[in-house]
Every structure is written in C-alpha cells, then in structure tokens.
Amino acid sequence: MPEWIVGLLKEMGIEGGIIFVLMGVVTIMAEVIRRLLQHASKVYSYRLTERDTLNKALTDTARVLADMLEATRDRNDLTEDQADLIAKQSQAFEVLKVTILGQYDNIRSNNTAVAQSVTAMAEAIRALTSLVNDNRGIAINQVTDVKQAVSAAVSEIKESIRIANQAQITEIRTILGVEVTLVRRRLKSP
C-alpha cells in the first residue's frame, strides 16, 4: 500500500486499523473470488465439453435408432414376402407330391419289367461266358502251339547262323593264311 494511505489510516486511529484490516480482507476475498472464478470457468468449459459429447452421442443414437427402425421395416417387409413365398412353396410341394406318387406307380411297374429283363440278360451272360471260356481255351492252345513253333524256328535259325559264322571264320583264316581269333562283343542296348 502506498505510504500516504498508511499515514492517513494511522491518523484515524482504531477506525483506520479496522479499515486497514477490512482492506486486507477485501484484497484476500478478491483473490479468492478470482481463483473461484477461474475454477468455475474451468468447470464450465468441462461442462460444455460434456454437453457437446452428450449431444453428439444423443444425435448418433437417434441416427442409429432411425437406421434400426428402417432395418426393422425392411425386415418386416421381407417377413411378409417370405410368408407369401412359403405359401407358394407349400402349393408347389403339393404338386410335387402328386407327381411323385404318379412316378412311384410308374417306377414300380417299370421295376418289374426291368427285373424280368435283368433275369433274361443274366441268362444270356451265362451262355456268353461259357462260349468265351471255350474260345479262350482254344486260343490258349493255339498260342501255345505258335510259341512252340516260333521257338523251334528260332533255334533252327540260330543254329544256321552259327554254322554260317563258323564257315565264314574258316574261310577268312584260309584267305589270310594265319590264325585269327575273333572275339564276339555284345552290342549296347539302345
């Protein structure tokens, strides 16, 4: 405080002391009020933020509820369509049932005819199997005879080739007048 105020208060005496104390209290109260105002401003800004968040949440919730309402309407429409489709499907099943019963009677009569055909075919297959077995026996005997004839012919050809080779070797030795030993080498397999 400036000195002239302090001097004036001293001159006033007790009233000056009371005024001095009251001035101190007013200064302290002004500081407390200023701090309370700052705190209240902070709380108010928090409340504004909470209000905005709540408003946004409520708006979003309202939008979601509107979407859910629309989805429920669509679902109800689909349920009605489904009921119509089920009624149509029921009619189709009745037609199918009548058709299947008619086909069952036809299949039963056809199965009897097929059973008779299968029995006749089985008898024919037995007869054909007997013929095939007879033909197979004849064919096996013929193949055995052909194998023996080919084997004999191969043996004869091998012997003829061996004799012809011996004659050529003797002739080559006679022409050269020397003894030549021929070595037979095996051919490589392709």
Buried (B, 14 or more C-beta within 10 A) or exposed (E): EEEEEEEEBEEEEEEBEEBBEEEEEEEEEEEEEEEEEEEEEEEEEEEEEEEEEEEEEEEEEEEEEEEEEEEEEEEEEEEEEEEEEEEEEEEEEEEEEEEEEEEEEEEEEEEEEEEEEEEEEEEEEEEEEEEEEEEEEEEEEEEEEEEEEEEEEEEEEEEEEEEEEEEEEEEEBEEEEEEEEEEEEEEEEE
